[in-house]
């Protein structure tokens, strides 16, 4: 709270105004920057024997002192009214208490109402600081940490006001010589401050609850419109690989440059990528090899729409009226049985770009090409999984294959600071089947922080015999996994964060290893269960995961079946799934998670034909 102050400082809930005096004295704040307030009247505050002296000190230094200011109604206080420039860059509430004996519910309500009021007088980039006694906050920063029900649940109360916890620092009363803790049970009596913590909050986006759910998203590609999962609609045009300062952009740029220089090749940018593909998409022939299989997931299939009046918008999203017309047209086409001209899907793996790259290699005479792109595949929801990824492919046609594989591995190791190991695939005849032939998988590529620990599979080596009988060596890398390992990013959804506090950590730091620093500490995690009777038709678990993503986006971070039941009398089967709701960059409140869960239940029942329990 003593950090340099650029704007205005508001102190609320002052007891004898000793904290205001201590801050002004220690930090040399200008008097016109500070507004110190108390809920009490100027007459009643005299019960604190040092209050009158402190108030005079503040006034002599030009500090405004106001009384009868309710910290839960700051937006209505006439002393705080003013223009946008008059908002506060820092608001401090030291040791809030509802008064009387300990009552957690009352104190949670006090915090909740204070946060909701404070954000209305806070500048957009401001901070709210709340100091609590040892254990009251209910976060892992407390030593010891109280049980959740036995705390004030400060992070949860702040989330209701679109605030995230960005920092927790110890509060030492000894560092503020003039400070005097008073107000124990509303008396002129001190209380223990040992182990107290100051919690720093900042404004963030809140997790949004859709007003209504529209079936399916829209993908406009060229002169055609396609239906796609609603969840993917918001990610199709982000282009993270080419977003300046994004860690994926930095990794791609460095690897393209170093690999091209090492193998005498060039990077092939997919400026106009064929995101929509025909055919069934690549698939691993031997399904038992799960590590390799994860690089080649089942694709998302599309329907192609061509309706009069459809128009492409610059952002790739069709307006609501046009969506309604498209849905009507889709029904008409489906009933007519001619909505497809072949099977269409979103690109699920970088190797789908292999044929045009080989053609380019033949015409250019360059022996090696590096290709990077975004990919979209069906995956279940988990802590380390994502249905949207980014991959890099290295294609080579000359030289010793083993030598080139290790050469690329050394380049990637040098660029990332990780250790990479190339291990043979022991199973025989592991291959990836595509509409342009089969590619044999010969090796896995594993990455690790050091040589002692077990590695995570982040790629593979494939061999392909082209139609002209020439052999092509292909290396595929999962860029998402690599960049998360390099920077220790805890969850895939963070790669898609729109909060500048994420990408700014990597700005102008290409070539250096930046460890991700969480800007939302101890983010709330809520659990909700979904129980239902299966429908008569075959139950597809992947469909459940797709519906969850469409409703809640990346907020549901894990979906696990925790119970199943077979009623032998009715032959019905029941399932129960537990959903984990959490956001690492947005404010997530319990009420928001509950609303999303309610919408999710109804949407699952509607789209899957199940009976809720």
VENHU-V31550 format. One record per backbone hydrogen bond with DSSP energy under -1.0 kcal/mol. NH is the residue of the N-H (numbers start at 1). CO is the residue of the C=O. E is the energy in kcal/mol with one decimal. If there is no record, write none. Layout:
nh->NH co->CO e->E
nh->NH co->CO e->E
//
This chain:
nh->9 co->33 e->-3.5
nh->10 co->90 e->-2.6
nh->11 co->35 e->-2.6
nh->12 co->92 e->-2.5
nh->14 co->37 e->-2.1
nh->21 co->17 e->-1.7
nh->22 co->18 e->-2.4
nh->23 co->19 e->-2.6
nh->24 co->20 e->-2.3
nh->25 co->21 e->-2.3
nh->26 co->22 e->-2.8
nh->27 co->23 e->-2.5
nh->33 co->30 e->-1.9
nh->34 co->31 e->-1.3
nh->35 co->9 e->-2.4
nh->36 co->64 e->-2.6
nh->37 co->11 e->-2.3
nh->38 co->66 e->-1.4
nh->45 co->41 e->-1.8
nh->46 co->43 e->-1.3
nh->47 co->44 e->-1.4
nh->48 co->45 e->-1.8
nh->51 co->48 e->-1.8
nh->54 co->50 e->-2.2
nh->55 co->51 e->-2.7
nh->56 co->52 e->-1.9
nh->57 co->53 e->-2.1
nh->58 co->54 e->-2.3
nh->59 co->55 e->-2.4
nh->60 co->56 e->-2.4
nh->61 co->57 e->-1.1
nh->62 co->59 e->-1.4
nh->63 co->58 e->-2.6
nh->64 co->34 e->-1.5
nh->66 co->36 e->-2.6
nh->68 co->40 e->-2.1
nh->69 co->38 e->-2.5
nh->73 co->70 e->-2.0
nh->76 co->73 e->-1.5
nh->77 co->74 e->-1.3
nh->80 co->77 e->-1.2
nh->86 co->83 e->-1.5
nh->87 co->84 e->-1.5
nh->88 co->121 e->-2.6
nh->89 co->8 e->-1.6
nh->90 co->8 e->-1.5
nh->91 co->127 e->-2.2
nh->92 co->10 e->-2.9
nh->93 co->129 e->-2.8
nh->95 co->131 e->-1.7
nh->107 co->103 e->-2.1
nh->108 co->104 e->-2.7
nh->109 co->105 e->-2.2
nh->110 co->106 e->-2.2
nh->111 co->107 e->-2.4
nh->112 co->108 e->-2.9
nh->113 co->109 e->-2.6
nh->114 co->110 e->-2.3
nh->115 co->111 e->-2.8
nh->116 co->112 e->-2.1
nh->117 co->113 e->-1.6
nh->118 co->114 e->-3.3
nh->119 co->115 e->-2.0
nh->120 co->117 e->-1.1
nh->121 co->118 e->-1.7
nh->123 co->88 e->-2.9
nh->126 co->123 e->-2.3
nh->127 co->89 e->-1.9
nh->128 co->201 e->-2.3
nh->129 co->91 e->-3.3
nh->130 co->199 e->-2.5
nh->131 co->93 e->-1.7
nh->132 co->197 e->-2.5
nh->136 co->133 e->-2.0
nh->142 co->139 e->-1.9
nh->150 co->147 e->-1.5
nh->151 co->148 e->-1.5
nh->152 co->136 e->-3.7
nh->154 co->137 e->-1.6
nh->157 co->153 e->-2.2
nh->158 co->154 e->-2.0
nh->159 co->155 e->-1.9
nh->160 co->156 e->-1.0
nh->161 co->158 e->-1.9
nh->162 co->159 e->-1.8
nh->163 co->158 e->-1.4
nh->164 co->202 e->-2.6
nh->166 co->200 e->-2.6
nh->167 co->200 e->-1.3
nh->169 co->198 e->-2.3
nh->171 co->196 e->-2.4
nh->175 co->172 e->-1.5
nh->176 co->173 e->-1.4
nh->179 co->176 e->-1.6
nh->183 co->187 e->-1.3
nh->184 co->189 e->-2.6
nh->186 co->183 e->-2.4
nh->187 co->184 e->-1.5
nh->189 co->187 e->-2.1
nh->196 co->193 e->-2.0
nh->197 co->132 e->-2.1
nh->198 co->169 e->-3.6
nh->199 co->130 e->-3.2
nh->200 co->167 e->-3.0
nh->201 co->128 e->-2.9
nh->202 co->164 e->-2.2
nh->204 co->162 e->-2.3
nh->207 co->587 e->-2.4
nh->217 co->228 e->-4.1
nh->219 co->226 e->-2.9
nh->221 co->224 e->-2.4
nh->224 co->221 e->-1.6
nh->225 co->305 e->-1.7
nh->226 co->219 e->-3.2
nh->227 co->303 e->-2.0
nh->228 co->217 e->-1.6
nh->233 co->229 e->-1.1
nh->235 co->232 e->-2.1
nh->236 co->232 e->-1.4
nh->238 co->235 e->-1.2
nh->242 co->239 e->-1.4
nh->243 co->240 e->-1.5
nh->246 co->243 e->-2.2
nh->250 co->246 e->-2.3
nh->251 co->247 e->-2.4
nh->252 co->248 e->-2.5
nh->253 co->249 e->-2.4
nh->254 co->250 e->-2.2
nh->255 co->251 e->-2.6
nh->256 co->252 e->-2.6
nh->257 co->253 e->-2.0
nh->258 co->254 e->-2.5
nh->259 co->255 e->-2.7
nh->260 co->256 e->-1.9
nh->261 co->257 e->-1.8
nh->262 co->258 e->-2.3
nh->263 co->259 e->-2.5
nh->265 co->260 e->-2.0
nh->266 co->368 e->-1.8
nh->268 co->370 e->-3.3
nh->271 co->269 e->-1.7
nh->275 co->273 e->-1.6
nh->277 co->345 e->-3.4
nh->279 co->343 e->-2.0
nh->283 co->433 e->-1.5
nh->285 co->431 e->-3.1
nh->289 co->286 e->-1.1
nh->290 co->288 e->-1.6
nh->293 co->289 e->-2.3
nh->294 co->290 e->-1.7
nh->295 co->292 e->-1.5
nh->296 co->293 e->-1.4
nh->302 co->344 e->-2.2
nh->305 co->225 e->-3.9
nh->310 co->307 e->-1.9
nh->316 co->313 e->-1.5
nh->323 co->319 e->-2.5
nh->324 co->320 e->-2.0
nh->325 co->321 e->-1.8
nh->326 co->322 e->-2.5
nh->327 co->323 e->-2.7
nh->328 co->324 e->-2.1
nh->329 co->325 e->-2.5
nh->330 co->326 e->-2.7
nh->331 co->327 e->-2.1
nh->332 co->328 e->-2.1
nh->333 co->329 e->-2.7
nh->334 co->330 e->-2.7
nh->335 co->331 e->-2.4
nh->336 co->332 e->-1.6
nh->338 co->333 e->-1.5
nh->345 co->277 e->-2.4
nh->346 co->300 e->-2.3
nh->347 co->275 e->-2.1
nh->352 co->349 e->-1.7
nh->353 co->350 e->-2.2
nh->354 co->351 e->-1.8
nh->357 co->353 e->-1.4
nh->358 co->354 e->-2.6
nh->359 co->355 e->-2.1
nh->360 co->356 e->-2.1
nh->361 co->357 e->-2.6
nh->362 co->358 e->-2.1
nh->363 co->359 e->-1.8
nh->364 co->360 e->-2.5
nh->365 co->361 e->-2.1
nh->369 co->395 e->-2.3
nh->370 co->266 e->-1.8
nh->371 co->393 e->-2.8
nh->373 co->391 e->-2.1
nh->375 co->389 e->-2.5
nh->376 co->347 e->-2.7
nh->377 co->387 e->-2.3
nh->378 co->298 e->-3.8
nh->385 co->382 e->-1.0
nh->389 co->375 e->-2.7
nh->391 co->373 e->-2.4
nh->392 co->477 e->-2.1
nh->393 co->371 e->-3.4
nh->394 co->475 e->-2.6
nh->395 co->369 e->-2.9
nh->396 co->473 e->-2.5
nh->397 co->367 e->-1.5
nh->404 co->400 e->-2.4
nh->405 co->401 e->-2.5
nh->406 co->402 e->-2.2
nh->407 co->403 e->-1.8
nh->408 co->404 e->-2.5
nh->409 co->405 e->-2.2
nh->410 co->406 e->-2.3
nh->411 co->407 e->-1.8
nh->412 co->408 e->-2.6
nh->413 co->409 e->-2.4
nh->414 co->410 e->-2.4
nh->415 co->411 e->-2.1
nh->416 co->412 e->-1.9
nh->417 co->413 e->-2.3
nh->419 co->448 e->-2.8
nh->421 co->446 e->-2.5
nh->423 co->444 e->-2.1
nh->425 co->442 e->-2.3
nh->432 co->439 e->-2.9
nh->433 co->283 e->-3.1
nh->434 co->437 e->-1.5
nh->437 co->434 e->-1.3
nh->439 co->432 e->-2.4
nh->440 co->463 e->-2.1
nh->441 co->430 e->-2.9
nh->442 co->461 e->-2.5
nh->443 co->461 e->-1.2
nh->444 co->423 e->-3.2
nh->445 co->459 e->-2.6
nh->446 co->421 e->-2.8
nh->447 co->456 e->-2.5
nh->448 co->419 e->-2.0
nh->456 co->447 e->-2.7
nh->458 co->445 e->-3.0
nh->460 co->476 e->-1.6
nh->461 co->443 e->-2.4
nh->462 co->474 e->-3.2
nh->463 co->440 e->-2.1
nh->464 co->472 e->-2.2
nh->466 co->470 e->-3.0
nh->469 co->466 e->-2.4
nh->472 co->464 e->-2.9
nh->473 co->396 e->-2.9
nh->474 co->462 e->-2.7
nh->475 co->394 e->-2.3
nh->476 co->460 e->-2.5
nh->477 co->392 e->-2.8
nh->478 co->458 e->-3.4
nh->479 co->390 e->-1.9
nh->482 co->478 e->-1.7
nh->483 co->479 e->-2.8
nh->484 co->480 e->-2.1
nh->485 co->481 e->-1.9
nh->486 co->482 e->-2.6
nh->487 co->483 e->-2.0
nh->489 co->484 e->-1.6
nh->494 co->491 e->-1.5
nh->495 co->492 e->-1.9
nh->496 co->493 e->-1.5
nh->497 co->494 e->-1.7
nh->502 co->499 e->-2.3
nh->504 co->500 e->-2.4
nh->505 co->502 e->-1.2
nh->506 co->503 e->-1.7
nh->509 co->506 e->-1.4
nh->512 co->509 e->-1.9
nh->516 co->487 e->-3.3
nh->521 co->165 e->-3.9
nh->526 co->581 e->-2.4
nh->528 co->579 e->-2.0
nh->530 co->577 e->-2.9
nh->532 co->575 e->-2.2
nh->533 co->611 e->-3.0
nh->534 co->573 e->-3.0
nh->544 co->540 e->-1.2
nh->545 co->541 e->-1.9
nh->546 co->542 e->-2.3
nh->547 co->543 e->-2.3
nh->548 co->544 e->-2.3
nh->549 co->545 e->-2.1
nh->550 co->546 e->-2.2
nh->551 co->547 e->-2.0
nh->552 co->548 e->-3.0
nh->553 co->549 e->-2.2
nh->555 co->552 e->-2.0
nh->557 co->580 e->-2.4
nh->559 co->381 e->-1.2
nh->560 co->578 e->-1.9
nh->562 co->576 e->-2.5
nh->563 co->576 e->-1.4
nh->565 co->574 e->-2.4
nh->567 co->572 e->-2.9
nh->571 co->567 e->-2.0
nh->574 co->565 e->-3.5
nh->575 co->532 e->-2.4
nh->576 co->563 e->-2.3
nh->577 co->530 e->-2.7
nh->578 co->560 e->-3.3
nh->579 co->528 e->-3.4
nh->580 co->558 e->-2.4
nh->581 co->526 e->-3.3
nh->582 co->555 e->-3.2
nh->587 co->205 e->-2.7
nh->593 co->589 e->-2.1
nh->594 co->590 e->-2.5
nh->595 co->591 e->-2.2
nh->596 co->592 e->-2.4
nh->597 co->593 e->-2.3
nh->598 co->594 e->-2.2
nh->599 co->595 e->-2.2
nh->600 co->596 e->-2.6
nh->601 co->597 e->-2.4
nh->602 co->598 e->-1.6
nh->603 co->599 e->-2.4
nh->604 co->600 e->-2.7
nh->605 co->601 e->-2.2
nh->606 co->602 e->-2.1
nh->607 co->603 e->-2.7
nh->608 co->604 e->-2.2
nh->609 co->605 e->-1.1
nh->611 co->533 e->-2.0
nh->613 co->531 e->-2.4
//
